[in-house]
């Protein structure tokens, strides 16, 4: 019985590794080979789906007057960079959180910066640097890469659990 569990575990692990390794593609912007299972369209959909939840975690979208400035600076970055030649749909959001110093990007082009971080910036160039950094994460497809690694890790952990019989209690 234990040997059958380990055979099944090896099959699960092998399937996970094969799935992960077979999703290799070249990033058209960076030229880097990546293991990403999502298409650009799936990334865009995922980012749009997650955006309201993420905004809510940081106090919602700021109604303040700087919101438009964030959008304008972000749009300029996209229009003057390789980002304009990608399928991603960039949206820039100023979050109402005045305590958390943060900026982040979701897959597909949803970019966020908190009022706390924006309040520390002295120039528009500093804002452009932060938003450009976040656009870079989207272009480099960092979130989809992390998702693929998480899926592999979950499959390998599942294989170990099956093999060890830990699910029996």
N, C-alpha and C positions, 0 to 999 in steps of 0.2 A: 504494500500500500504506500509506504514512504517513497519507494523508488518511482512509482507512478506519479506521485505528487511532484517529484523533482523533474520528471520528464515534462510534465505540463508546465512547470515553472520555467524550464529552459525554453520551451516553445513560446511562452508569453514574453520572456526576456528577449529572445531572438526576434520575435515579431516587432517588439518595441524598437530594438536597435535597427532592424531593416527599415522600418517605417521612418525613423529619424534620419538615417543615412541616405535614404532614397529621395529626400526632399531637398537635395542640394540644388541651389540656383545661384546665378551670379547677379549681384546687385548692380543695376544699370548705372547708378550714380557713383558708387564707390568702387566698383569693379571687384569687390570682395565676394568670395564664395560663402554662401550662407545656407543654413539649414532652417528653412521657413516653410511651413505648410499652408499658410494663408495667402490668398491672392490679394492684390491691392484693393479690389472691391470688398473683400471680406474684412480687410483691415479698416477701411472707411466705415463700413457698417458697424463693426465692433466699437470703434471710437465714438461714433454718433450715439450708439446705444449706451455706452458707459458715461458719456459726458454729463448728463443731468445728475447722475449719482455722485460723480466726483465733485461737481460744483456744489451740490448739497452738503457734502462733507466739509467744505470750506466756506460755509456761510452763504452760499448761493452766488450768483453773478452780481457784481457790484453795480449799483445804479449810478455811481459817481461819474463825474465829468471826465475822468481819466480813461474810462472804458473805450471811448472812441479813439483816443491817442494810441492805446495799445493795439487796437485793430488796424489803425493807419500804419504804424511802424511795422507790424507784422506783415501787412499786405505789401509794403515796400520791400521787405526782405524776400518774400516769395517771388515777387515780380523781377527782382534783380539777381536771382540765383538759379541754380539747377532745380530748385523746388518747383519752379514754374513749368518745367518740362516733364513733371511726373503726374500720375493720375490722382494724386492725393488732393483732397478738398480741405484746405487749411481754414481753420476758424480760430480766432484769438479771443481769449476770455480773461477778463479781470475779475478775480474772486474777492468777495467782501471780507474775507478773513484778514483782520488787522494784527493778529498775533503770530501766525505761522509764516515764517520766511521761506517761501518755496515757489518753484516754477516746475512744470512738468508737461510732458506730452503723452497723449494717448495714440494708439495706432491710427493711421489714416489721416492725421493732420489736426487733431484737436489739441490746441496749445493753451496752457493756463499759467497765470502768474497771480500771486496774492497781493492784496493791497499792502500787506506788511513788507514784502520784498520791494514792491514798486516805491514805497515811501523811503526806502534807503538809497534809491538811485538818485544821482544828481543831474545826469544828462540823458538826453534821448539816445545818445550813442551807447550808454550803459544798458538801457532798455533793449536796444537793438542787439547788443551782444548776448543778452540772456535769451531773447526770443529766437535769435539765430541759432543758439546752442540747442534749443528745444526742437527747432526745425531740423537740425542735424540729426537728432535722435530718430525722427520720423524717416528721414532719408536713409539712414543707416539701418532702418527696420529693427531697432533694438527690441521693441516690445514683442513683435512676432518671434524673434529669436528666443527670447526668454520663455515665451509660451511653449515653443517646441521643446526646449530643454525641460520644462516642467512636466510636459506630457511624457517624455522619455523617463524622467525620474519616477513618476507615478507608476508607469508600467513596470519598471524594474523593481520598485518596492512591492508592487502587487505580486510579481513573480517570486520574490523572496518569501512573502507571506504564504503564498500557495505552497511553495517548496518546503517551508518549515512546518507547515500545518498549524500556524498560529491562529488561523481563523476558526479552528475547532476549540470550543470551550464547553 
